[in-house]
Amino acid sequence: MGVTLFFDMGAAAYTAKIEQFAAGDEVQQLLAKSMTLDPVSQWLVDGLRSGSW
């Protein structure tokens, strides 16, 4: 889910959404933690955006 949203929204909007959730209630904070991209997901997005593969 994270890779698709990040790819569609762009880095700034995705980061803003995570920050919005992080400031919310416990459920939203949990969602924010689950949305954080790991290095492999970031690498996938970078490759898709740049057209490397």
mmCIF file as gemmi writes it, N, C-alpha and C atoms, coordinates in Angstrom:
data_model
loop_
_atom_site.group_PDB
_atom_site.id
_atom_site.type_symbol
_atom_site.label_atom_id
_atom_site.label_alt_id
_atom_site.label_comp_id
_atom_site.label_asym_id
_atom_site.label_entity_id
_atom_site.label_seq_id
_atom_site.pdbx_PDB_ins_code
_atom_site.Cartn_x
_atom_site.Cartn_y
_atom_site.Cartn_z
_atom_site.occupancy
_atom_site.B_iso_or_equiv
_atom_site.pdbx_formal_charge
_atom_site.auth_seq_id
_atom_site.auth_asym_id
_atom_site.pdbx_PDB_model_num
ATOM 1 N N . MET Axp A 1 ? 0.816 -1.19 0 1 0 ? 1 A 1
ATOM 2 C CA . MET Axp A 1 ? 0 0 0 1 0 ? 1 A 1
ATOM 3 C C . MET Axp A 1 ? 0.858 1.251 0 1 0 ? 1 A 1
ATOM 4 N N . GLY Axp A 2 ? 1.886 1.283 0.843 1 0 ? 2 A 1
ATOM 5 C CA . GLY Axp A 2 ? 2.71 2.473 0.967 1 0 ? 2 A 1
ATOM 6 C C . GLY Axp A 2 ? 3.368 2.887 -0.332 1 0 ? 2 A 1
ATOM 7 N N . VAL Axp A 3 ? 3.9 1.926 -1.073 1 0 ? 3 A 1
ATOM 8 C CA . VAL Axp A 3 ? 4.573 2.244 -2.323 1 0 ? 3 A 1
ATOM 9 C C . VAL Axp A 3 ? 3.597 2.861 -3.313 1 0 ? 3 A 1
ATOM 10 N N . THR Axp A 4 ? 2.416 2.303 -3.433 1 0 ? 4 A 1
ATOM 11 C CA . THR Axp A 4 ? 1.423 2.813 -4.375 1 0 ? 4 A 1
ATOM 12 C C . THR Axp A 4 ? 0.983 4.224 -4.009 1 0 ? 4 A 1
ATOM 13 N N . LEU Axp A 5 ? 0.677 4.455 -2.749 1 0 ? 5 A 1
ATOM 14 C CA . LEU Axp A 5 ? 0.279 5.795 -2.322 1 0 ? 5 A 1
ATOM 15 C C . LEU Axp A 5 ? 1.405 6.794 -2.513 1 0 ? 5 A 1
ATOM 16 N N . PHE Axp A 6 ? 2.604 6.411 -2.135 1 0 ? 6 A 1
ATOM 17 C CA . PHE Axp A 6 ? 3.75 7.304 -2.277 1 0 ? 6 A 1
ATOM 18 C C . PHE Axp A 6 ? 3.961 7.659 -3.744 1 0 ? 6 A 1
ATOM 19 N N . PHE Axp A 7 ? 3.88 6.655 -4.603 1 0 ? 7 A 1
ATOM 20 C CA . PHE Axp A 7 ? 4.087 6.875 -6.03 1 0 ? 7 A 1
ATOM 21 C C . PHE Axp A 7 ? 3.013 7.8 -6.594 1 0 ? 7 A 1
ATOM 22 N N . ASP Axp A 8 ? 1.768 7.6 -6.19 1 0 ? 8 A 1
ATOM 23 C CA . ASP Axp A 8 ? 0.66 8.413 -6.69 1 0 ? 8 A 1
ATOM 24 C C . ASP Axp A 8 ? 0.661 9.823 -6.114 1 0 ? 8 A 1
ATOM 25 N N . MET Axp A 9 ? 0.96 9.967 -4.834 1 0 ? 9 A 1
ATOM 26 C CA . MET Axp A 9 ? 0.855 11.248 -4.151 1 0 ? 9 A 1
ATOM 27 C C . MET Axp A 9 ? 2.105 12.11 -4.289 1 0 ? 9 A 1
ATOM 28 N N . GLY Axp A 10 ? 3.243 11.491 -4.401 1 0 ? 10 A 1
ATOM 29 C CA . GLY Axp A 10 ? 4.491 12.236 -4.369 1 0 ? 10 A 1
ATOM 30 C C . GLY Axp A 10 ? 5.017 12.33 -2.947 1 0 ? 10 A 1
ATOM 31 N N . ALA Axp A 11 ? 6.3 12.605 -2.818 1 0 ? 11 A 1
ATOM 32 C CA . ALA Axp A 11 ? 6.965 12.58 -1.51 1 0 ? 11 A 1
ATOM 33 C C . ALA Axp A 11 ? 6.389 13.599 -0.544 1 0 ? 11 A 1
ATOM 34 N N . ALA Axp A 12 ? 6.185 14.823 -0.993 1 0 ? 12 A 1
ATOM 35 C CA . ALA Axp A 12 ? 5.73 15.884 -0.088 1 0 ? 12 A 1
ATOM 36 C C . ALA Axp A 12 ? 4.331 15.598 0.461 1 0 ? 12 A 1
ATOM 37 N N . ALA Axp A 13 ? 3.414 15.225 -0.393 1 0 ? 13 A 1
ATOM 38 C CA . ALA Axp A 13 ? 2.04 14.953 0.041 1 0 ? 13 A 1
ATOM 39 C C . ALA Axp A 13 ? 1.983 13.717 0.937 1 0 ? 13 A 1
ATOM 40 N N . TYR Axp A 14 ? 2.761 12.705 0.608 1 0 ? 14 A 1
ATOM 41 C CA . TYR Axp A 14 ? 2.781 11.479 1.403 1 0 ? 14 A 1
ATOM 42 C C . TYR Axp A 14 ? 3.328 11.76 2.797 1 0 ? 14 A 1
ATOM 43 N N . THR Axp A 15 ? 4.418 12.522 2.859 1 0 ? 15 A 1
ATOM 44 C CA . THR Axp A 15 ? 5.012 12.886 4.141 1 0 ? 15 A 1
ATOM 45 C C . THR Axp A 15 ? 4.055 13.735 4.968 1 0 ? 15 A 1
ATOM 46 N N . ALA Axp A 16 ? 3.364 14.662 4.321 1 0 ? 16 A 1
ATOM 47 C CA . ALA Axp A 16 ? 2.381 15.495 5.026 1 0 ? 16 A 1
ATOM 48 C C . ALA Axp A 16 ? 1.252 14.643 5.597 1 0 ? 16 A 1
ATOM 49 N N . LYS Axp A 17 ? 0.821 13.639 4.855 1 0 ? 17 A 1
ATOM 50 C CA . LYS Axp A 17 ? -0.242 12.752 5.333 1 0 ? 17 A 1
ATOM 51 C C . LYS Axp A 17 ? 0.235 11.948 6.549 1 0 ? 17 A 1
ATOM 52 N N . ILE Axp A 18 ? 1.465 11.464 6.515 1 0 ? 18 A 1
ATOM 53 C CA . ILE Axp A 18 ? 2.007 10.733 7.661 1 0 ? 18 A 1
ATOM 54 C C . ILE Axp A 18 ? 2.075 11.649 8.88 1 0 ? 18 A 1
ATOM 55 N N . GLU Axp A 19 ? 2.531 12.886 8.683 1 0 ? 19 A 1
ATOM 56 C CA . GLU Axp A 19 ? 2.615 13.839 9.794 1 0 ? 19 A 1
ATOM 57 C C . GLU Axp A 19 ? 1.229 14.152 10.356 1 0 ? 19 A 1
ATOM 58 N N . GLN Axp A 20 ? 0.243 14.247 9.482 1 0 ? 20 A 1
ATOM 59 C CA . GLN Axp A 20 ? -1.129 14.501 9.918 1 0 ? 20 A 1
ATOM 60 C C . GLN Axp A 20 ? -1.624 13.347 10.791 1 0 ? 20 A 1
ATOM 61 N N . PHE Axp A 21 ? -1.4 12.128 10.344 1 0 ? 21 A 1
ATOM 62 C CA . PHE Axp A 21 ? -1.815 10.965 11.12 1 0 ? 21 A 1
ATOM 63 C C . PHE Axp A 21 ? -1.033 10.871 12.432 1 0 ? 21 A 1
ATOM 64 N N . ALA Axp A 22 ? 0.254 11.192 12.416 1 0 ? 22 A 1
ATOM 65 C CA . ALA Axp A 22 ? 1.09 11.105 13.614 1 0 ? 22 A 1
ATOM 66 C C . ALA Axp A 22 ? 0.602 12.037 14.716 1 0 ? 22 A 1
ATOM 67 N N . ALA Axp A 23 ? -0.058 13.122 14.334 1 0 ? 23 A 1
ATOM 68 C CA . ALA Axp A 23 ? -0.572 14.082 15.308 1 0 ? 23 A 1
ATOM 69 C C . ALA Axp A 23 ? -1.976 13.715 15.795 1 0 ? 23 A 1
ATOM 70 N N . GLY Axp A 24 ? -2.534 12.642 15.279 1 0 ? 24 A 1
ATOM 71 C CA . GLY Axp A 24 ? -3.906 12.271 15.609 1 0 ? 24 A 1
ATOM 72 C C . GLY Axp A 24 ? -4.006 11.352 16.817 1 0 ? 24 A 1
ATOM 73 N N . ASP Axp A 25 ? -5.124 10.637 16.87 1 0 ? 25 A 1
ATOM 74 C CA . ASP Axp A 25 ? -5.367 9.715 17.981 1 0 ? 25 A 1
ATOM 75 C C . ASP Axp A 25 ? -4.492 8.462 17.844 1 0 ? 25 A 1
ATOM 76 N N . GLU Axp A 26 ? -4.658 7.511 18.753 1 0 ? 26 A 1
ATOM 77 C CA . GLU Axp A 26 ? -3.811 6.318 18.773 1 0 ? 26 A 1
ATOM 78 C C . GLU Axp A 26 ? -3.907 5.502 17.488 1 0 ? 26 A 1
ATOM 79 N N . VAL Axp A 27 ? -5.09 5.379 16.942 1 0 ? 27 A 1
ATOM 80 C CA . VAL Axp A 27 ? -5.267 4.612 15.704 1 0 ? 27 A 1
ATOM 81 C C . VAL Axp A 27 ? -4.539 5.305 14.549 1 0 ? 27 A 1
ATOM 82 N N . GLN Axp A 28 ? -4.678 6.61 14.463 1 0 ? 28 A 1
ATOM 83 C CA . GLN Axp A 28 ? -3.998 7.353 13.406 1 0 ? 28 A 1
ATOM 84 C C . GLN Axp A 28 ? -2.484 7.291 13.571 1 0 ? 28 A 1
ATOM 85 N N . GLN Axp A 29 ? -2.008 7.327 14.802 1 0 ? 29 A 1
ATOM 86 C CA . GLN Axp A 29 ? -0.571 7.224 15.04 1 0 ? 29 A 1
ATOM 87 C C . GLN Axp A 29 ? -0.039 5.861 14.609 1 0 ? 29 A 1
ATOM 88 N N . LEU Axp A 30 ? -0.817 4.824 14.859 1 0 ? 30 A 1
ATOM 89 C CA . LEU Axp A 30 ? -0.435 3.486 14.41 1 0 ? 30 A 1
ATOM 90 C C . LEU Axp A 30 ? -0.403 3.43 12.882 1 0 ? 30 A 1
ATOM 91 N N . LEU Axp A 31 ? -1.385 4.039 12.257 1 0 ? 31 A 1
ATOM 92 C CA . LEU Axp A 31 ? -1.42 4.104 10.797 1 0 ? 31 A 1
ATOM 93 C C . LEU Axp A 31 ? -0.188 4.84 10.259 1 0 ? 31 A 1
ATOM 94 N N . ALA Axp A 32 ? 0.178 5.945 10.9 1 0 ? 32 A 1
ATOM 95 C CA . ALA Axp A 32 ? 1.355 6.705 10.472 1 0 ? 32 A 1
ATOM 96 C C . ALA Axp A 32 ? 2.612 5.847 10.525 1 0 ? 32 A 1
ATOM 97 N N . LYS Axp A 33 ? 2.758 5.058 11.581 1 0 ? 33 A 1
ATOM 98 C CA . LYS Axp A 33 ? 3.926 4.179 11.701 1 0 ? 33 A 1
ATOM 99 C C . LYS Axp A 33 ? 3.925 3.117 10.607 1 0 ? 33 A 1
ATOM 100 N N . SER Axp A 34 ? 2.758 2.624 10.274 1 0 ? 34 A 1
ATOM 101 C CA . SER Axp A 34 ? 2.691 1.572 9.249 1 0 ? 34 A 1
ATOM 102 C C . SER Axp A 34 ? 2.919 2.126 7.843 1 0 ? 34 A 1
ATOM 103 N N . MET Axp A 35 ? 2.718 3.429 7.673 1 0 ? 35 A 1
ATOM 104 C CA . MET Axp A 35 ? 2.885 4.04 6.352 1 0 ? 35 A 1
ATOM 105 C C . MET Axp A 35 ? 4.33 4.439 6.042 1 0 ? 35 A 1
ATOM 106 N N . THR Axp A 36 ? 5.189 4.451 7.052 1 0 ? 36 A 1
ATOM 107 C CA . THR Axp A 36 ? 6.576 4.847 6.842 1 0 ? 36 A 1
ATOM 108 C C . THR Axp A 36 ? 7.239 3.867 5.882 1 0 ? 36 A 1
ATOM 109 N N . LEU Axp A 37 ? 7.882 4.404 4.856 1 0 ? 37 A 1
ATOM 110 C CA . LEU Axp A 37 ? 8.505 3.548 3.853 1 0 ? 37 A 1
ATOM 111 C C . LEU Axp A 37 ? 9.833 3 4.358 1 0 ? 37 A 1
ATOM 112 N N . ASP Axp A 38 ? 10.022 1.718 4.159 1 0 ? 38 A 1
ATOM 113 C CA . ASP Axp A 38 ? 11.299 1.092 4.467 1 0 ? 38 A 1
ATOM 114 C C . ASP Axp A 38 ? 12.246 1.332 3.287 1 0 ? 38 A 1
ATOM 115 N N . PRO Axp A 39 ? 13.535 1.082 3.451 1 0 ? 39 A 1
ATOM 116 C CA . PRO Axp A 39 ? 14.498 1.345 2.373 1 0 ? 39 A 1
ATOM 117 C C . PRO Axp A 39 ? 14.195 0.61 1.061 1 0 ? 39 A 1
ATOM 118 N N . VAL Axp A 40 ? 13.696 -0.597 1.134 1 0 ? 40 A 1
ATOM 119 C CA . VAL Axp A 40 ? 13.385 -1.355 -0.086 1 0 ? 40 A 1
ATOM 120 C C . VAL Axp A 40 ? 12.216 -0.703 -0.832 1 0 ? 40 A 1
ATOM 121 N N . SER Axp A 41 ? 11.183 -0.3 -0.1 1 0 ? 41 A 1
ATOM 122 C CA . SER Axp A 41 ? 10.042 0.372 -0.729 1 0 ? 41 A 1
ATOM 123 C C . SER Axp A 41 ? 10.475 1.688 -1.366 1 0 ? 41 A 1
ATOM 124 N N . GLN Axp A 42 ? 11.326 2.427 -0.679 1 0 ? 42 A 1
ATOM 125 C CA . GLN Axp A 42 ? 11.834 3.693 -1.222 1 0 ? 42 A 1
ATOM 126 C C . GLN Axp A 42 ? 12.608 3.432 -2.509 1 0 ? 42 A 1
ATOM 127 N N . TRP Axp A 43 ? 13.406 2.383 -2.517 1 0 ? 43 A 1
ATOM 128 C CA . TRP Axp A 43 ? 14.185 2.022 -3.696 1 0 ? 43 A 1
ATOM 129 C C . TRP Axp A 43 ? 13.253 1.675 -4.866 1 0 ? 43 A 1
ATOM 130 N N . LEU Axp A 44 ? 12.169 0.945 -4.58 1 0 ? 44 A 1
ATOM 131 C CA . LEU Axp A 44 ? 11.197 0.599 -5.622 1 0 ? 44 A 1
ATOM 132 C C . LEU Axp A 44 ? 10.56 1.857 -6.22 1 0 ? 44 A 1
ATOM 133 N N . VAL Axp A 45 ? 10.148 2.769 -5.355 1 0 ? 45 A 1
ATOM 134 C CA . VAL Axp A 45 ? 9.534 4.005 -5.834 1 0 ? 45 A 1
ATOM 135 C C . VAL Axp A 45 ? 10.52 4.798 -6.669 1 0 ? 45 A 1
ATOM 136 N N . ASP Axp A 46 ? 11.75 4.923 -6.199 1 0 ? 46 A 1
ATOM 137 C CA . ASP Axp A 46 ? 12.764 5.668 -6.948 1 0 ? 46 A 1
ATOM 138 C C . ASP Axp A 46 ? 12.984 5.056 -8.334 1 0 ? 46 A 1
ATOM 139 N N . GLY Axp A 47 ? 13.037 3.721 -8.386 1 0 ? 47 A 1
ATOM 140 C CA . GLY Axp A 47 ? 13.229 3.042 -9.669 1 0 ? 47 A 1
ATOM 141 C C . GLY Axp A 47 ? 12.051 3.244 -10.606 1 0 ? 47 A 1
ATOM 142 N N . LEU Axp A 48 ? 10.842 3.186 -10.086 1 0 ? 48 A 1
ATOM 143 C CA . LEU Axp A 48 ? 9.645 3.381 -10.914 1 0 ? 48 A 1
ATOM 144 C C . LEU Axp A 48 ? 9.545 4.826 -11.407 1 0 ? 48 A 1
ATOM 145 N N . ARG Axp A 49 ? 9.831 5.772 -10.523 1 0 ? 49 A 1
ATOM 146 C CA . ARG Axp A 49 ? 9.734 7.184 -10.902 1 0 ? 49 A 1
ATOM 147 C C . ARG Axp A 49 ? 10.785 7.572 -11.946 1 0 ? 49 A 1
ATOM 148 N N . SER Axp A 50 ? 11.983 7.043 -11.803 1 0 ? 50 A 1
ATOM 149 C CA . SER Axp A 50 ? 13.044 7.428 -12.722 1 0 ? 50 A 1
ATOM 150 C C . SER Axp A 50 ? 12.997 6.653 -14.034 1 0 ? 50 A 1
ATOM 151 N N . GLY Axp A 51 ? 12.206 5.595 -14.076 1 0 ? 51 A 1
ATOM 152 C CA . GLY Axp A 51 ? 12.112 4.779 -15.276 1 0 ? 51 A 1
ATOM 153 C C . GLY Axp A 51 ? 13.319 3.88 -15.465 1 0 ? 51 A 1
ATOM 154 N N . SER Axp A 52 ? 14.041 3.632 -14.376 1 0 ? 52 A 1
ATOM 155 C CA . SER Axp A 52 ? 15.233 2.808 -14.443 1 0 ? 52 A 1
ATOM 156 C C . SER Axp A 52 ? 14.947 1.383 -14.877 1 0 ? 52 A 1
ATOM 157 N N . TRP Axp A 53 ? 13.696 0.936 -14.587 1 0 ? 53 A 1
ATOM 158 C CA . TRP Axp A 53 ? 13.343 -0.436 -14.952 1 0 ? 53 A 1
ATOM 159 C C . TRP Axp A 53 ? 11.917 -0.558 -15.194 1 0 ? 53 A 1
